Amino acid sequence: MTYLDHAATTPVLPAALEAFVREAAVLGNPSSLHADGRRARASLETSRERIAHALGAESAEVVLTGNGCEANTLAVVGSHRAAHRADPGRNRAVASAVEHHAVLEAVHALADDGASTALIGVDRSGVLDLGALEVELAENAGRTSVVSVMWANNETGAIQPIDEVVALVRRYGGHAVAVHSDAVQAVGHVPVDFAGSGLDALSLSGHKLGAPAGIGALLVQRTLPLSPIVLGSGQERGVRSGTVPVALAAALAVAVEHAVATLESERVRLTGLRDTLAGGALARVSGARLNGPAGEARLPGHVHLSIEGVDVDALLFALDSAGVAASAGAACVAGVTQPSHVLLAAGDDERAARGVLRLTLGRTSTAADVERVLAVLPEAVERARAVAGIRR
């Protein structure tokens, strides 16, 4: 199988798996005071320090979570609730319109609880409209609780202007407004320095980096008030209760360190493969369009195509039958493919936003993988168009 769905999940790094197996074989709850518990706690804190060092954070700023979705929810909901409790006038949550559903659903949940919310639009390439964000912040100075803008988009790979976002928030809201970024797709692919970013909170996910699924983290400034969303015994600074998985934390530390250490060489390699894949697809498939910004403004491993006249489910099935694992850029709910909210926000109509194909490269991707996809893609598209014609 030619695997080009690394943005969904990437193969477990052998060294991360070794760390997981080694720690999983050792007894001890890190909250226990006996010798086994202290050993587990020492291992956990070592992992926390390694993650922090690799990402420009302090170890006390690393809150371990079950996944990236939980980290996003904790950042958005937790910071809003804490700000609103301290100042009831701060009751407005802001995010970009192209966020991952974890952030969008968190914002919608706040709205259901009585918060006012705003989604900031993007330009045709899917990059945040900074002018619209400035107007939003200026008009709601003193009311805003949290602003969440993803570092890089999970569909198109568009890299967002995080520095400018932080600067605008500080200009109009100072440090009373929490600034969060979902960096699940960015960590390990572009340089991420938490301290240098000026962010209050940043989310990441282990299985996007080569750790097993089931572990993520929220980097969060110690000065940022957060209300917990998981209640219990008060682990992880009192904001994320539950026994922390020592073995998964060890695997995450290895995966983060490896991704950061190999970032530059992988960026160059994957950018070359990406450009070959995108150029070949556009040349061989009529009616194909590349979505997202060009060059360094997009992630090195993302190719996101709109293809006219295809049934996307049929396209994915045809590719799978030809030995290629890919995905649609749209979320699937109850087995029904929905139009991409990212492309809708960028100005596409529903029909165009349905016919999308996401091909994402990663650590194990090779030139042979790219050649294989390009060899089978034209026929797969024709089969998908035939199905679309029948269904119409």
N, C-alpha and C positions, 0 to 999 in steps of 0.2 A: 504494500500500500504506500502510495506517495502522500505524505501527510502535510497538508498546507492549511492547518487550522490552529496554528500556535497561539493566536490571540484568544482562543477558547480555553485551551490548556496545552502545556508543552510537556514533553517527556521528562520524567523524573531524572535528575542528575545522579549518576552512580554514587558520587561522594555524598550527596545529600541522603540517598537511601541508606548508605552505610552508617551515617551518623544517626539516622532514625532507628535502624535496627540495633545499633550498639546501645543507645539510651533506652530503647523500649524494653531491653532485657534486664534493666536495673530497677530494683524496687525503690519506691519512695514517693510520697506526696510532698511537693515543695513547700506546703504550708505546715507540715508536721515538724515538731521540734526535736525528734530523736535523730540519731545519726543518719539513718536512711533518708529522712526528710531533709536534713541539712545538706547531704550530698546532692539530692535532687535540686535543692534551691541553688547550690553553687553552680551546677550545670546550667540551670535556667538563667541565672544572672550573667554567666559567661556568654551565653547565646545572645542575651539582650544587649550586652556590651558590643559584641561583634556586629550585630545589625545596626546599632547606633553609629558605630565608627564608620561603617561602610557608607552611610547615608547622611553624614554630617549632623548627627543628632547626639544628645546625651542619653545615657542608658535609662535615666529616669523618665525620659520622654517617650519611650517605647512601650506602648500598651498592646499586648498580644490579644488577638481576637480569633474567632473561628474561621473567618474568611474576609475578603474585601468588602462584601455587601454589609457585613456587620460593622466593619470599621467605618464605612460611609454613613450608615445609619446612626452610629454613636456620635460621629462628628456633627452631623446636621441636626438631628433631633436633640442630642445631648447638649450641644452648645446653645441652641435656641431656647430650650427649656430653662437652662441655667440663667441666661441673659434675661428672659422674660420674668423669671421669678425675682431676680434682683431689681429689675426695672420694668414694670408692666407696660410701659410705653414702647418698649422694644419688642415688637410683635410681628416683624416682617422678615421672612426668609427669602433669599434670592439665589437663583442658580441659572446656569445657562440652559438653553432649550435642547441641547444635544447631550446632556449628561447620561450616564449609564442609568438604567432603570432603578438601581439601588438608591441613587440620589433623588431621582424624580419622584419615586414612590415615597421617600422620606418627606419631601416637600409637600406632596399631596396629603400625607398623613397629618402634617402640621396644620394644613388648611382645614382638614376635617375637625381638628381640635380648636379651631377658631383663629388661627394665625392668618395674616394676610401674606400673600406670596407673589413673586414675580419671576418669570422666566425670560432671560435676555436672549435676543435673537443672534443669528450669525450671518456672515456674508455667504456668497455663493460657494465658496470653498469650504465652508463649515467652520470658519474662524470667528471667534466672539466679536460682536459689535461693541467696541470699547466706548464709542460715543453714547450708545443706548445705556450701557452700564453707568456711565458718568451721570447721565440725566436721572436714572433711577436712584442713584446714591444721593445726588444733590437734592432731589425732591423729597427724599425720605430720611434725611439726616436726623439722627436721634431716634428713629423708629426701627432701623435695621438691626437684626440680631446676628445673622450669619450670611455669608456669601460663599457659595460653592461653585468652583469652576474646575473641570477636569484638566489634568496636565496634558493628556493626549487622548484623542477619541478612539474608542474601541472598534468603531466601524471603519471610518475613513483614514484613521491615523493622523488626523490634523493635530498639530501641536499648538496649544493655546498660549496666549501672551500672559503667563502667570505673573511676571514681574510687574507689568502694567496694571494687572488686576489688583495686586497687593498695594501698589502705589495709590490707585484711585480710592480703595477702601480706606487707607490710612488718611488720605486727604479729607475725606468727607465724614469718616466715622471714627478715626483714631484707632485706639486699641480696644474700644468698647465693642467693636464688631469682629466676630470670629471670621477668619478667612481660611477656607478648607479647599484642598484639591485632591480629587481622586486620581492618584498616580499609579493605579494598578497596571496600566499599559505602558507607563513611562519608565518606571524603575527598571534598570538593567538595559534600557535601550537608548536613553538620553541621560546626560549628567543630571543628577538630582542631589542637591545639597540643602537639607532641611533648614539649617541655621541660616544659610545665605539667601534662601528663598523669601524669608520674611513671613512665611505662612504660620498660622496658628495650629493647623492640623493637616496631616497628609496620610492617605490610605494606600496600602499595598497588599498584595495577595501572593501566597506562596506558590500555588500551582501554576502561576503565570511565569515563574522564574526557575522552576526545576525542583521545587519541594513537593512532597505529597499534598493532595488536597486536604483541607481541614485546618489550615493555619493562615492567619493574616496578621496585619499589625496596623495600628494607628499611631503615627508619630504626632505627639501633641505637646505643645508648650506647657510647662508646669504652671504657668500663670493663668491658663485658660480654664475657667470654670466649666465643668461638664456634669450633667445629670445622667446617672446610669440608665441604661435601657435593659440590662440584664441584672436582676436583683439576686442577692444571696449573701455570701460571706464576705464580700468586699475585697476580693483579690484585684490585682492590677490597678493600684491607686484608688480603689474603691469605686471604679467606674465600669468594671467588667468582671462580675462575679463568676465563679466556676473554677474547678481545678485546672490549672494551666498545663497543657500537654508538653512535658519536658522534651520528649523525643521529637515531636513536630517542631518545637522551637529550635532544637539543634539542627534539624534539617533545613529550616528556614534560614538560619544563620549561614550555613554553608552555601545555600543557593544564592542568597543576596551577595555574599562576598564574591562568589564566582562570577555572577552577572556583572557586578561593578568592575571587577578586575579585567574582564574580557570585553568590556563595553566598546572601547574604541576600535579594536580589531574586528569585532563582530559588526559594528556599525558600518564600517567600510565594506566588509564582505556582503552583508545583507542588502546594503544599498545597491550594490552592483547586481545582485540577483533580482532584487525588486524591479529595477529599471529594465532589465532584460525581460522579465515576466510581463510587466505592464506594456512595454513597447511591442512585444510579440503578440500579446492578446489584442491590442488595438489594431495591429497590422493584419491579423488573421481572422478577426471576427467583425463582420459588418454590423453597424449599429451599436458598437460598444463605446462607452465613454468612461474615462477615468475620473473618479470623484476625489475631492479633497485637494489640498494645496500641493504645489510641486516642490521638488528638491528637499532641502533641509527642513522645510516647514512641515514635513510629514515624517512619521516613524519609518525607520529603515526597512521594516519587514512587511508593510501593509500595501496591498493592492486591492482597491475597492472599485468594482466595475458596475455600471448600469448597462444592461443589454436589452435592446428593444425587442419586444414581441416574444419573450420567453415565459414559460411557466417555471418559476424558480424551483418548485419542488421537483419537477421533472428534470431540471438541469442538475440539481444536486444528486438525484438518483442516477442519472446518466454518468456523471463523473465518478460516483461511487462504484458503479458497475465497471468502469474503466480503470478502477484502482486508484482514484484520487479522492482524498478526504478534503472537503472544503465546506464553506458555510454560506448562508445568506446573510446579508447585512441587517436583515429585519429580525425582530424577535418573534418567536412562535408561541402563541398562547392557545392552549387546548388543541394543538395540532393544526391550527389555522395560521398560515403565514400572514403577518401584518405588514403594512408598508413601513419602511424605515422612517422612524421619527427624526432621525438625523437629516435625511434628505428632504423630508417635508419642511423642516426648519430652514434648510438651505434654499428652498424655493421650488422643489420638484412637486409635480402633482402626484396623486396617489398611484396612478398607473406606472409612472416612471419609478416611483419609490418602492414598487414591489419587485421589479425585475433586476435584482442586485445580486452580485456574487462577491464574496470576500475571500481572498487568498492571502494567507498570512504565513510568513517565513519565520524560522527560528533556528536554534542552535544546531539541529540535526539536518537542516535543509541544505541541499546541494544543487549544483548546476544541472545534474541529471534529473533532479526533481522538477526543475523549471522546464527542461526540455520535454519531459513526460507530459506535464500539464498542457503545454503549448501544442503537443501532438494530438491530444484527445479533445481539447476544448472546442474546436470548430464543429466537429461532429456532434458533440454533446449539446451544443447550442442549437443546432438544426433539429435535433430530436426534441428538445424542449420547446422550440417554436412550433413544431408539428403538433405537440400536445396542446399548446396554447390555442392553436387554430381549431382543434377539435372541441375544446372546452368552450370556446366562444360560440 
